[in-house]
């Protein structure tokens, strides 16, 4: 009879199992406060007030530990206010460096690159599709193979030069383009 009671508790799918914060803290070996902090960070998955999805929470917590270990960090270490401020300043400095790189043209926003490349490639496509109708009248009734080859080559090179002659300034975001008026106002 005892065996049937144990068998009835077996389950093959734990995706719907929820546990309390105290049970989760006991499994993970951390305090209740740390469980709440991990939930606030999105690592532990809340199913309801005070209840957590066991499977997803454990998977996310293990992944967090692995990432922290790869970076040489302690994932359960609670940061002091000074450490939080230092991290915040580090992020702000990194953002400022990225913005400066954008302004200097060393870094480009993906949206700007996408816009320029779409424009360049659609223009190239249109020119290539227009090539037969542009060259066909020149080739009518011509039987000189060298002249035909040279004419086609000349037209193809002209179209390809459009791709070659891109302007790096096209990749600058509008917000970082200085106009002569802007420069004159600083003098």
C-alpha positions in Angstrom: 0.0 0.0 0.0 2.8 2.4 0.8 4.3 1.7 -2.7 1.0 3.0 -4.4 1.2 6.2 -2.4 4.7 6.8 -3.6 3.9 5.9 -7.2 1.0 8.3 -7.3 3.4 11.1 -6.4 5.6 10.4 -9.4 5.3 12.8 -12.3 7.0 13.0 -15.7 6.3 16.7 -16.3 7.2 19.3 -13.7 6.5 22.3 -16.0 3.3 23.2 -14.1 4.8 22.6 -10.6 4.9 25.8 -8.4 6.6 26.2 -5.1 6.7 28.8 -2.4 9.6 31.2 -1.9 10.7 29.3 1.2 10.8 26.0 -0.7 12.8 27.6 -3.6 15.2 29.2 -1.2 15.8 25.9 0.5 16.4 24.2 -2.9 18.8 26.9 -4.0 20.5 27.4 -0.7 19.8 31.1 -0.5 17.6 33.3 1.7 14.0 34.4 1.1 15.2 37.9 0.4 17.6 36.7 -2.3 14.7 34.7 -3.9 12.6 37.9 -4.1 15.6 39.8 -5.6 16.1 37.1 -8.2 12.5 37.2 -9.0 12.6 41.0 -9.4 15.6 40.6 -11.8 13.5 38.2 -13.9 15.7 35.2 -13.1 13.0 33.4 -11.0 9.6 33.0 -12.7 6.7 34.0 -10.6 3.5 32.0 -11.2 1.4 33.8 -8.6 1.9 35.9 -5.5 4.5 34.0 -3.4 4.6 31.1 -5.9 7.3 30.3 -8.4 7.5 28.0 -11.4 9.9 25.4 -10.2 11.3 24.2 -13.6 11.8 27.6 -15.2 13.2 29.2 -12.1 15.8 26.4 -11.5 16.8 26.5 -15.2 17.2 30.3 -15.2 19.1 30.2 -11.8 21.5 27.6 -13.1 22.1 29.6 -16.3 22.8 32.7 -14.2 25.3 30.8 -12.1 27.1 29.5 -15.2 27.3 33.0 -16.7 28.5 34.5 -13.5 31.1 31.7 -13.1 32.3 32.3 -16.7 32.8 36.0 -15.8 34.5 35.2 -12.5 31.6 36.7 -10.4 29.6 35.5 -7.4 25.9 35.5 -8.5 24.6 35.4 -5.0 26.8 38.2 -3.6 24.6 41.2 -2.6 26.1 44.4 -3.9 26.8 47.3 -1.7 25.4 50.8 -2.6 28.9 51.8 -3.6 29.3 48.8 -5.9 25.9 49.5 -7.5 26.9 53.2 -8.0 30.3 52.0 -9.5 28.5 49.7 -11.9 26.1 52.5 -12.9 29.0 54.8 -13.6 30.7 52.2 -15.6 27.6 51.7 -17.7 27.2 55.5 -18.2 30.9 55.7 -19.2 30.4 52.9 -21.7 27.3 54.6 -23.2 29.3 57.9 -23.5 32.1 56.1 -25.3 29.6 54.5 -27.7 27.9 57.9 -28.4 31.3 59.5 -29.1 32.2 56.7 -31.5 28.9 57.3 -33.2 29.6 61.0 -33.5 33.1 60.4 -34.8 31.8 58.0 -37.4 33.7 55.0 -36.0 30.4 53.2 -35.1 27.1 53.3 -36.9 23.6 52.5 -35.8 22.3 49.3 -37.5 19.2 51.3 -38.5 21.3 53.8 -40.4 23.4 51.1 -42.1 20.2 49.2 -43.0 18.7 52.4 -44.6 21.8 53.2 -46.6 22.4 49.6 -47.7 18.7 49.2 -48.8 18.9 52.5 -50.7 22.2 51.5 -52.4 21.1 48.0 -53.2 17.7 49.0 -54.5 19.3 51.6 -56.8 21.8 49.0 -57.9 19.0 46.5 -58.6 17.0 49.1 -60.6 20.1 50.0 -62.7 20.9 46.3 -63.4 17.3 45.6 -64.4 17.4 48.7 -66.7 20.6 47.5 -68.3 19.0 45.3 -71.0 16.6 48.0 -72.2 19.4 50.6 -72.2 21.9 48.4 -74.1 19.5 46.5 -76.5 19.1 49.5 -78.9 22.9 49.8 -79.2 23.3 46.1 -80.0 20.6 45.8 -82.6 22.0 44.7 -85.9 25.6 44.5 -84.6 27.6 41.5 -85.4 31.0 42.7 -84.0 31.4 40.5 -80.9 34.3 42.7 -79.5 32.2 45.9 -79.8 29.2 44.2 -78.1 31.4 42.8 -75.3 33.0 46.2 -74.7 29.7 48.0 -74.7 28.2 45.6 -72.2 31.3 45.7 -70.0 31.3 49.5 -70.1 27.7 49.6 -68.9 28.2 47.0 -66.2 31.2 48.8 -64.9 29.2 52.1 -64.7 26.5 50.4 -62.6 29.1 48.7 -60.4 30.9 52.0 -59.8 27.8 53.2 -58.1 28.3 50.6 -55.4 32.0 51.5 -55.2 31.5 55.2 -54.8 29.6 55.1 -51.5 29.9 58.1 -49.2 30.8 57.2 -45.6 28.8 60.3 -44.5 25.7 58.5 -45.6 26.0 56.2 -42.5 25.9 59.1 -40.1 22.8 59.4 -38.1 20.9 62.7 -38.7 21.3 63.6 -35.0 25.1 63.7 -35.4 25.4 65.7 -38.6 26.9 69.1 -38.1 25.7 71.8 -40.4 27.7 74.9 -41.3 25.1 76.9 -39.3 25.8 74.8 -36.2 29.6 75.3 -36.6 29.2 79.0 -37.1 27.2 79.4 -33.9 30.1 78.0 -31.9 32.7 80.5 -33.3 
